[in-house]
Structure formats: C-alpha cells, structure tokens
Amino acid sequence: MAAPAGCLCLSSALLLIWAGICSPVCVEVPSETEAVQGTHMKLLCISCMKREEVSASTVVEWFYKTEGGKDELIYEYRKVHHEFPSRFSGRLQWNGSKDMQDVSITVLNVTLNDSGIYTCNVTREFDFEIHRPLFTSSRLIHLTVVEEAGEDFTSVISEIMMYILLVFLTLWLLIEMVYCYRKVSKAEETVQENATDYLAIPSENKENCAVPVEE
C-alpha cells in the first residue's frame, strides 16, 4: 500500500504545480506617486478579474484634476483608444495588457503642471447566460512632480555603510602594517644581537663551541 500512496501524493503535487503555472496571476499593485520633471511617468492601474469573469467587455476612463478642481476626462478606452483634448494632448500612451486587467497609461515628458489627482475608472459588463452584471472600480493616484529626483534613503544608508567599511579596512591595514614592521624589526634586532654576542666571544672559545664528532 505504500507505493500507491506515494504515487497519489506525487500526482497531487504535480497537479497543484500545473494548476499554479496555468492559472493567470494578477496582483493589484499601487502606482508610484512621485515623478521627475522631463521623464515618463506610468500611472499604474490594475483591476483583476476572477477566472469565471474572463468573458466581459471593459470600458476604461482616466480623469485628471488639480487640487480643489473638477475632474477632466483625458483618456478613454471603449473598444478603441481615444485621447481627449487637454494639457496632456500628444503625451498620453496606453500601457495596458491584452486581457484588460492592466489598464495603465503613461504620461510622456512630465511637467510640474502635471501634479494633481488622477482617477482610473474601470467598468466591466460580464457576459453570462442569464444576465449581464456591471462591475465598476476606481483608483486614485495623487501625483507630485518634482524638479530633481530626491536621494533615496536606502542609497544614503548604503553610502554611509560603504564609507564605514572603507575606514575600517584602512585602519585594519595600517594596524597590520605596523604589526608586521615591528615583527620584522624585532627579528632583525635579535639577529644583530646574536651576531654581536658571537663576535664578542674569544677565538679559542669559538672553537670549543663546535660540537665534537664521535667516531
């Protein structure tokens, strides 16, 4: 009975691995909220669908407004892509996926005036046999555009650690050099002392220092 049980466990494991590979993975990741002037900024908007909701028609609307202002429709996807006249004319690029779970857009050549609140509205009409329910979701992105990129805290810590490591290695090298120098100097002094003591011995005593050879 041990062999069939082992085969059953192996089959179950392979089935789980196969299911994990074949099933699509969708993770709703929040968008970045800071852009640098003159660069391209991707406004990330992901709206995941369940496996049973794959058959659906999707409408995507992107709105923009300044702080305290009104929403302005700047981009729309309704079977075709359409960019509305606005301050972003000619600077919006679709970055969505074919399965319409990623409906992101990119703002090209970002300016300081592009700071504000961006809204991503996703409306899906699901095609079931009995009814066609609607599902709507929204994502808000508070974007701030800066003139220059600020230094990342992680990079600052990395630089500090690098400098500390360099100082430590330099001190260690100096200590090793001093230790080796003293060791060599002491060895030379010992050799010189032995040589001086040998020269100070009378000649007749030097002959007695020789070890007699037994026949």
SEVO-9980 format. One record per residue (C-alpha): residue number from 1; residue in one letter; x, y, z. Coordinates in Angstrom, 1 decimal. Layout:
NUM | A | X | Y | Z .
...
END
This chain:
1 | M | 0.0 | 0.0 | 0.0 .
2 | A | 3.0 | 2.3 | 0.4 .
3 | A | 3.7 | 2.6 | -3.3 .
4 | P | 0.1 | 3.6 | -4.4 .
5 | A | 0.0 | 6.2 | -1.5 .
6 | G | 3.3 | 7.6 | -2.7 .
7 | C | 2.1 | 7.8 | -6.3 .
8 | L | -1.1 | 9.5 | -5.1 .
9 | C | 0.9 | 12.2 | -3.2 .
10 | L | 3.2 | 12.8 | -6.2 .
11 | S | 0.2 | 13.1 | -8.6 .
12 | S | -1.5 | 15.6 | -6.3 .
13 | A | 1.7 | 17.7 | -6.0 .
14 | L | 2.1 | 17.7 | -9.8 .
15 | L | -1.5 | 18.7 | -10.2 .
16 | L | -1.1 | 21.7 | -7.9 .
17 | I | 2.1 | 22.8 | -9.6 .
18 | W | 0.4 | 22.5 | -13.0 .
19 | A | -2.6 | 24.5 | -11.8 .
20 | G | -0.3 | 27.2 | -10.4 .
21 | I | 1.5 | 27.5 | -13.7 .
22 | C | -1.5 | 27.5 | -15.9 .
23 | S | -3.7 | 29.9 | -13.9 .
24 | P | -3.1 | 33.6 | -14.6 .
25 | V | -1.7 | 35.7 | -11.7 .
26 | C | -2.9 | 39.2 | -11.2 .
27 | V | -1.7 | 41.4 | -8.3 .
28 | E | -3.2 | 44.9 | -7.7 .
29 | V | 0.0 | 47.0 | -7.2 .
30 | P | -0.3 | 50.6 | -6.2 .
31 | S | 1.1 | 53.2 | -8.6 .
32 | E | 4.1 | 55.4 | -7.9 .
33 | T | 3.1 | 58.9 | -6.6 .
34 | E | 6.2 | 61.0 | -7.5 .
35 | A | 7.7 | 61.8 | -10.9 .
36 | V | 10.7 | 63.8 | -12.0 .
37 | Q | 10.2 | 66.7 | -14.5 .
38 | G | 11.1 | 65.7 | -18.0 .
39 | T | 10.7 | 62.0 | -17.6 .
40 | H | 8.0 | 59.5 | -18.5 .
41 | M | 5.6 | 58.5 | -15.7 .
42 | K | 3.5 | 55.3 | -15.8 .
43 | L | 0.2 | 55.7 | -14.0 .
44 | L | -0.4 | 52.1 | -12.8 .
45 | C | -4.0 | 50.9 | -12.7 .
46 | I | -4.7 | 47.2 | -12.3 .
47 | S | -8.2 | 45.7 | -12.0 .
48 | C | -8.0 | 42.0 | -11.5 .
49 | M | -10.8 | 39.7 | -12.8 .
50 | K | -11.6 | 36.3 | -11.4 .
51 | R | -11.4 | 33.2 | -13.5 .
52 | E | -15.1 | 33.0 | -14.1 .
53 | E | -15.2 | 36.7 | -15.1 .
54 | V | -13.0 | 36.4 | -18.1 .
55 | S | -15.7 | 37.0 | -20.6 .
56 | A | -16.5 | 40.7 | -20.3 .
57 | S | -16.4 | 44.0 | -22.1 .
58 | T | -14.3 | 46.7 | -20.5 .
59 | V | -14.5 | 50.5 | -20.5 .
60 | V | -11.6 | 52.5 | -19.1 .
61 | E | -11.7 | 56.2 | -18.3 .
62 | W | -8.9 | 58.3 | -17.0 .
63 | F | -9.6 | 61.6 | -15.3 .
64 | Y | -7.4 | 64.4 | -14.1 .
65 | K | -8.0 | 67.3 | -11.7 .
66 | T | -5.9 | 69.8 | -9.8 .
67 | E | -6.2 | 70.2 | -6.0 .
68 | G | -9.6 | 71.6 | -5.4 .
69 | G | -10.5 | 71.4 | -9.1 .
70 | K | -13.0 | 69.3 | -11.2 .
71 | D | -12.4 | 66.0 | -12.9 .
72 | E | -11.5 | 66.3 | -16.6 .
73 | L | -11.7 | 63.3 | -18.9 .
74 | I | -8.3 | 62.9 | -20.6 .
75 | Y | -8.3 | 59.4 | -21.9 .
76 | E | -10.8 | 56.6 | -22.7 .
77 | Y | -10.8 | 53.0 | -23.9 .
78 | R | -14.1 | 51.8 | -25.3 .
79 | K | -13.1 | 49.1 | -27.8 .
80 | V | -10.8 | 51.8 | -29.3 .
81 | H | -8.3 | 54.2 | -27.6 .
82 | H | -9.3 | 57.9 | -27.5 .
83 | E | -7.3 | 60.8 | -26.1 .
84 | F | -9.3 | 63.9 | -25.3 .
85 | P | -8.0 | 67.5 | -25.9 .
86 | S | -6.3 | 68.6 | -22.7 .
87 | R | -2.9 | 69.8 | -21.3 .
88 | F | -1.8 | 66.2 | -22.0 .
89 | S | -2.6 | 66.2 | -25.7 .
90 | G | 0.0 | 64.1 | -27.5 .
91 | R | 1.6 | 63.0 | -24.2 .
92 | L | -0.6 | 60.1 | -23.2 .
93 | Q | 0.4 | 56.5 | -24.1 .
94 | W | -1.6 | 53.3 | -23.5 .
95 | N | 0.3 | 50.7 | -21.4 .
96 | G | -2.5 | 48.2 | -20.7 .
97 | S | -2.5 | 44.5 | -21.2 .
98 | K | -4.5 | 42.4 | -23.8 .
99 | D | -6.6 | 40.8 | -21.1 .
100 | M | -7.6 | 44.3 | -19.8 .
101 | Q | -6.6 | 43.6 | -16.3 .
102 | D | -3.7 | 46.2 | -16.5 .
103 | V | -5.2 | 49.4 | -17.9 .
104 | S | -2.3 | 51.7 | -17.2 .
105 | I | -1.3 | 54.8 | -19.2 .
106 | T | 2.0 | 56.7 | -19.4 .
107 | V | 2.4 | 60.5 | -19.3 .
108 | L | 5.3 | 61.5 | -21.5 .
109 | N | 7.6 | 64.3 | -20.7 .
110 | V | 6.1 | 65.1 | -17.4 .
111 | T | 5.9 | 68.8 | -16.4 .
112 | L | 5.5 | 70.5 | -13.0 .
113 | N | 1.9 | 71.4 | -14.0 .
114 | D | 1.0 | 67.7 | -14.3 .
115 | S | 0.9 | 67.4 | -10.5 .
116 | G | -2.6 | 66.5 | -9.3 .
117 | I | -5.1 | 63.7 | -8.8 .
118 | Y | -5.6 | 61.1 | -11.5 .
119 | T | -8.6 | 58.8 | -11.4 .
120 | C | -8.8 | 55.4 | -13.2 .
121 | N | -12.4 | 54.2 | -13.6 .
122 | V | -12.9 | 50.6 | -14.9 .
123 | T | -16.4 | 49.4 | -15.9 .
124 | R | -16.9 | 45.8 | -16.9 .
125 | E | -20.0 | 44.2 | -18.3 .
126 | F | -19.9 | 40.5 | -17.9 .
127 | D | -21.4 | 38.2 | -20.4 .
128 | F | -23.3 | 35.4 | -18.6 .
129 | E | -26.1 | 33.3 | -20.0 .
130 | I | -28.8 | 34.7 | -17.7 .
131 | H | -27.8 | 38.3 | -17.0 .
132 | R | -25.1 | 40.9 | -17.8 .
133 | P | -24.0 | 42.4 | -14.5 .
134 | L | -21.8 | 45.6 | -14.3 .
135 | F | -18.8 | 46.0 | -12.1 .
136 | T | -17.1 | 49.3 | -11.5 .
137 | S | -13.8 | 50.1 | -9.7 .
138 | S | -11.8 | 53.3 | -9.2 .
139 | R | -8.2 | 54.0 | -8.4 .
140 | L | -6.9 | 57.4 | -7.2 .
141 | I | -3.3 | 58.5 | -7.8 .
142 | H | -2.0 | 61.6 | -6.1 .
143 | L | 0.9 | 62.6 | -8.3 .
144 | T | 3.6 | 65.0 | -7.3 .
145 | V | 6.1 | 66.2 | -9.9 .
146 | V | 9.5 | 67.5 | -8.7 .
147 | E | 12.3 | 69.2 | -10.5 .
148 | E | 15.0 | 66.7 | -9.4 .
149 | A | 15.0 | 63.3 | -8.0 .
150 | G | 15.4 | 63.1 | -4.3 .
151 | E | 18.1 | 60.9 | -2.8 .
152 | D | 16.7 | 57.6 | -1.7 .
153 | F | 17.1 | 56.8 | 2.0 .
154 | T | 18.3 | 53.3 | 1.2 .
155 | S | 21.1 | 54.7 | -1.1 .
156 | V | 22.1 | 57.1 | 1.7 .
157 | I | 22.4 | 54.3 | 4.2 .
158 | S | 24.4 | 52.2 | 1.6 .
159 | E | 26.8 | 55.0 | 1.0 .
160 | I | 27.3 | 55.5 | 4.8 .
161 | M | 28.0 | 51.8 | 5.3 .
162 | M | 30.4 | 51.8 | 2.4 .
163 | Y | 32.4 | 54.7 | 3.9 .
164 | I | 32.4 | 53.0 | 7.3 .
165 | L | 33.7 | 49.8 | 5.7 .
166 | L | 36.4 | 51.7 | 3.9 .
167 | V | 37.6 | 53.4 | 7.1 .
168 | F | 37.6 | 50.1 | 8.9 .
169 | L | 39.6 | 48.4 | 6.2 .
170 | T | 42.1 | 51.3 | 6.1 .
171 | L | 42.6 | 51.1 | 9.9 .
172 | W | 42.9 | 47.3 | 9.8 .
173 | L | 45.5 | 47.6 | 7.0 .
174 | L | 47.5 | 50.2 | 9.0 .
175 | I | 47.4 | 48.1 | 12.1 .
176 | E | 48.7 | 45.0 | 10.1 .
177 | M | 51.5 | 47.1 | 8.6 .
178 | V | 52.6 | 48.4 | 12.0 .
179 | Y | 52.5 | 44.9 | 13.4 .
180 | C | 54.5 | 43.4 | 10.6 .
181 | Y | 57.0 | 46.2 | 10.7 .
182 | R | 57.5 | 45.7 | 14.4 .
183 | K | 57.8 | 41.9 | 14.0 .
184 | V | 60.4 | 42.3 | 11.2 .
185 | S | 62.3 | 44.9 | 13.2 .
186 | K | 62.4 | 42.7 | 16.3 .
187 | A | 63.6 | 39.8 | 14.3 .
188 | E | 66.4 | 41.9 | 12.8 .
189 | E | 67.4 | 43.2 | 16.3 .
190 | T | 67.6 | 39.6 | 17.5 .
191 | V | 69.8 | 38.6 | 14.6 .
192 | Q | 72.1 | 41.6 | 15.2 .
193 | E | 72.3 | 40.8 | 19.0 .
194 | N | 73.2 | 37.2 | 18.3 .
195 | A | 75.8 | 38.3 | 15.8 .
196 | T | 77.3 | 40.8 | 18.3 .
197 | D | 77.4 | 38.2 | 21.0 .
198 | Y | 79.2 | 35.8 | 18.7 .
199 | L | 81.8 | 38.3 | 17.7 .
200 | A | 82.4 | 39.1 | 21.4 .
201 | I | 83.4 | 35.5 | 22.2 .
202 | P | 87.2 | 34.9 | 22.2 .
203 | S | 88.6 | 32.9 | 19.3 .
204 | E | 89.7 | 29.9 | 21.4 .
205 | N | 86.2 | 29.7 | 22.9 .
206 | K | 84.6 | 29.8 | 19.4 .
207 | E | 86.5 | 26.5 | 18.6 .
208 | N | 85.0 | 25.0 | 21.8 .
209 | C | 81.6 | 25.9 | 20.6 .
210 | A | 81.9 | 23.4 | 17.9 .
211 | V | 80.1 | 20.1 | 18.6 .
212 | P | 82.6 | 17.2 | 18.8 .
213 | V | 82.0 | 14.5 | 16.2 .
214 | E | 82.0 | 10.9 | 17.6 .
215 | E | 83.9 | 8.3 | 15.7 .
END
